Amino acid sequence: MKRLFISILVVAVAVSVGVAVWASNPQDVRVNWHTNSWIILYVPDQSIELGTIDGSQYNPASETWTPITDGSDHSAYVITNNAAGFTLSVSAANAAGYVAADLSRFQMVGGNLGTWTGNLNNTQILSGSSVGVGRATNINYQYVPSWDDAAGDYRVIVTYTATAQ
């Protein structure tokens, strides 16, 4: 029994010394990762109602139409780690299944547009920035009525596109 106890003690001491020697030699751990270039586009408002054209927007004295608008300011956000930055552009198209709007009279303002801008069937630059968070604010939509607007439901799809430089 004494031999068994001494054998166990010798093995335990040998293991302890081995662990102590191994622990006293520092080991380097290499931690690696890779980051891709990324870009995120966030447009909070997905459905905007401009209202109804009922003739009350027409002023007979000046023979002009008052545009219909939702009257709210909207925003679009772009977040990127691309050091060269990004460009935020916007375009518009008529939605299938609805009466086609005259896109030259559908207009936006905000971001870098400065003034009410139509012809959104051609891409317009809304914003641009460098790495980090960029935003286009004070965005609003309007449609200028006309005698040419047929009765029916209209829908325009506005497409925001964020492009890394």
N, C-alpha and C positions, 0 to 999 in steps of 0.2 A: 504494500500500500504506500509505503514511503517512497518507493521507486516511482510509482505512478504519479504521486504528488510532485516529486522532483522533475519528472519528465514534462508534466503539464506546466510547471513553473519555468523550465528552460524554454519551452516552445513559446510561452506567453512573453517572456523577456525578449526573445529573438524577434517576434512579431512587433513588439513595442519599439525596439531599436530600429527596425526596418521602417516602420511608419514614421518615427521621429526623423530619420534621415531623409525620407521622401518628403515630409512636410517642411523640412528646413530648406529644400531646394525649390525656389519659386518657379512657377510654371506660367508662361505667357499664354493668354487666351486671345485669339484674334477674332474680333467681331467685325463683320463686313456687311455692307448693304449697298444697294443701288437705288437711285431715285430717277425715275423717268420725268421728263418734262410733262406737266399736266396743266389743265385749264378747266375751270368750272364756270358755267353760266347759270345764273339764277334770276328768273323773271317771276316775281310774286303774283302778279295779277294775270289770270289766265282767261277771264271772260269779262268784257267791258261792254256795257250797254250805253249807246249814245242817245237813245230815245226814239221818238216817232216824228216823222215829217208830216205835218197836218195842214200846212198852208199858213199857220200863224208865224212861221219864220220869215215870211215874205213881207217886205215893207213897200207898199204901193207908192208912197211919196218919193222914196229914193230908188225904187225899182231894184232893190238888192235883197239878197237872202242872208239871214243870220245863220251861221253854221250851227250844227248840233254837236254837242260835246258832253262828256260825262262830268266835266268840271273838276276832276280830281287829278292830282299829280301822282305819277307812277314812277317806278325806278327799275333799273336792271343792274345786276351786279356781275362782275367777272373777277374771279380769283385765280391767280396763276403763280407758278414758281419760275416761269420763263423769264430770264433776265432781260431778254430783248423786248418783253412786254406783249401787248395784244392790241387788236383792233376789234371793236364791237360794231357790227353793221346791222342794218335793218332793211327789210323789203316787205312788200305786201302783194297779195294775190286774192282774187275772188274765190270764194269757197264753192265747191261743186254743190249743186242742188238748190242754190239761192239765186235771186236776181243779181245780175252782174252790175256792180257799182262802177261808176266812172272813176277809175283810180287816180286820175289827175285832180279830182276834187276831194279825195281822201287824203288827209294831211296829218302830220305829226310835228310836234315841237318838243324840245328838251335835249339834254345832252349837248353835243356839239352842233346840233342843227341850228340853234340860234333863233330862227324865225319859223313860222309855219311852213313846212316843206311838203309838197305833193310829189307826184310821179314816183311813188314808192315801188312801182313795178321795176324801177331801176334801183339797185342797191345804194343806200346812203350810209355814210359813216356817222355813227351815233356817239362813239367814244373811243378813246385809246389811252393807254397808260403803260406804266412799267410794271415790274414785278410787284406782287402783293394784291391788294384789293382795289379794284377800280369800279366806278359806278357812273351810270348815266341817270341823272335825276331830273325832276320837273318835266317828265314825259307826259304828254297829253295827246289825245286823238280827237280829230273833228272831221266832219263831212259837210261840205258846202252844198246845200240842196240846189235843185234846178227844176225847171219845167220838164226837163227830159227824164226825170226819175219816175219810172213806172211803179204802179202800186205793187206791193209784195214785200217779202222779207229779204234783207240784204245781210251778207256776212263777208267780212274780209279777214283773211288769215295773215297776221303779221308775224314774220319770221325774224328772230334775232339770231345772229351768228357771231360767235366769238372765235377769233383766229389768232393763234400764237404767231408772233413775228419770226 
